[in-house]
Amino acid sequence: MNPYEIARERFARWGVNTEDALKTLAATPVSLHCWQGDDVAGFENASGNAGSGCVATGNYPGKARNFAELSADLDMVASLIPGPLRLNLHASYATDNPGKADRDALTIAHFRSWLDWAKDRGWGIDFNPTCFGHPSAADGFTLSHRDHAVRDFWIAHCIACRRIAAEFGAALNNPVVTNIWIPDGTKDRPADRLGPRERLATSLDAIFAADLGAIASFNIDAVESKLFGIGVESYTVGSHEFYLGYAARKQVALCLDAGHFHPTESVADKISAVMLHVPRLLLHVSRGVRWDSDHVVMLDDPTREMLHEVVVGGFLPRTHVGLDFFDASINRIAAWVIGTRNTQKAILLGLLAPQSRLVAAENSRDASARLALFEDWRSLPWGAVWDEHCLRHDRAIDGTWLPAVQLYESTLLR
């Protein structure tokens, strides 16, 4: 009997159907973030400096410098990841912009190469306004800026991005999540905390009021919070509380980024709370370490718990899973592959949880049995189920994919 058959029998004794788990995992896409491949540089300027607190540390060789290199790297990554994928694209990665149209004038035509690329691969696309790394964001404020003209520029940019996203979605027949994150805040204690948040709310109202017409259903709006960032250590306008209240009031998706909270906070615990009040969840799987929010995803307890809650809470149909990290200190292809496979593993572990037995123990107030079940379940042979998932998608199992990345590095990246 092969390892998967043994694992299937073991899990069946716990009331878990591994075939159902594999079927669900095979239908759950993960959105690959384009900015891991070039350290958030984008295609707008030669300096490659993202600015506004977005800093990728390290100088590992092989950074993508253009569309051809970045798309080739994504293809390489996809060849090592089992299951469906999407592309998470920032507005600063416009590929077809010879006239250097500014961000408030971007259209779908400026992303034609990405659209054709996604069509060829059968991928969906997700989209993000780029509210950083621009002269109009030089002082660290965008949608909450004191200057009405600056706010209007960023409002126009976000509206343009929503239209681009809807057109992407219509062209691919696959809805697009448009996620708004802004860097607005102050390095030191502000005198006025309310004013910027009032302006941000007004700006967001204007953005979401823009009519996208017949293709509006192909765009899914989301807003993303952050605890603090480089240069905004003392006050972030778009805090978790601000966006939770706004998303609940406006019924837009809420983005929870795993690296955007204090290390002692549990993102897993927030999921069931927010999903009572918002229609959808955008989950940015990342890893915060001390002062940085964007380390490569590990299969650590916070990641496992976070995806566990999404699955056992029944939220997977309303959750969009994407990655958000940028590590320039290691091979960027390896970073993508490690982070994505770990995210998929965490989803699989949630799907393999003996939830009915755990709930039964809890409902009978048998805390000893509940703890025993949680702990004993950890030793079940879930790795054999993961290997089966890889094999069914004709992808390398753990321990065998790294040589392909090393060969790609020696022949192309360097």
Secondary structure, DSSP 8 states (H G I E B T S, - for coil): --HHHHHHHHHHHTT--HHHHHHHHTT--EEEEGGGTTTT--SS-TT---BTTB------S----SHHHHHHHHHHHHTTS-S-EEEEEEGGG-SS-TT---GGG--GGGGHHHHHHHHHHT-EEEEE---SSSGGGTTS-STT-SSHHHHHHHHHHHHHHHHHHHHHHHHHTS-EEEEE----EESS--S-SHHHHHHHHHHHHHHHHS--GGGGGGEEEEEE--S-BTTBSSEESS-HHHHHHHHHHHT-EEEEETTSS-TTS-HHHHHHHHTTT-S-EEEEE-EEETTEEEE---S-HHHHHHHHHHHHTT-GGGEEEEE-----SS-HHHHHHHHHHHHHHHHHHHHT--HHHHHHHHHTT-HHHHHHHHHHHTTS-HHHHHHHHHHHTT---TTSSHHHHHHHIIIII-
